[in-house]
Amino acid sequence: MALARRGLLLALLLPLPALAAPLAEADLRAQAERFVEQQYAAPGSRVEVKSEALDPRLHIADCAVPLTASLPGGLRTTPRLSVLMRCPTADGWSLRVPVTLKVWRQVLVANRPLIRGDGIVAADVRIEERDVTRLPYGYIGGLDQVAERSLSRPVAAGSVLTPGALGGRQTVRAGDHVQLVAELGGIAVRAEGIALGSGDAGARLRVRNPSSGRVVDAIVRGPGVVVALP
């Protein structure tokens, strides 16, 4: 009996084996949020990440090593993402944490309606901060990206300028010497002109006749050639 009591006393004094404590959901979600913020952080960007509540029936065991995080779908600029969180041990676990994402960046927005073939100058656009996860067709971040480019389709005032709206290089640029063609009754009269605007084939611009000083409206027909409007 004495031996039994001594054994019981010894068992009470020895440390208990470590049990896997549950990992707090708040900690797991915070790690997922920090991971996504780091992936999308960039100069001039403002990132907002908010994780969603997990299934309350989940029991998340603690992990003896640091958790790992990944984005199975890659770095997609979309409003909703799923972060794969893993406990990378032999008997570890993995689960997905859904998050909502906002990435605010500066983009070019049209100041006025722009037509196909127009070249883009500073007065045509303004810079606004927009959530680019809501821009599935992309965006243009600065005027340097549209230098000497023309529009391949119209752009409404207040619309974000997208890469798909850009066509090739401008056929005519402001200051170019062009051939000004005036067509009347099947007769074509040609004169030298100086372009006062830029654009691709089909764009409207103004042209000055250096001899007379007269300024006329014209449409770009091709490289170095414009047709006077009646």
Protein Blocks (a to p, Z undefined) as FASTA:
>chain_A
ZZmmmmmmmmmmpccddddddddfklmmmmmmmmmmmmmgcehiacddddddddfkbccd
ddfbdcddddfkopaddfbdcddddddbfklccddddddddddddddddfbdcdehiacd
fklpccddddfklmmnopafbfklmgoiacfbdcdehiacdfklpccddfbdghiacddd
ddeehiacddddddfbdcdehiacddddfknopacddddfbghiacddZZ
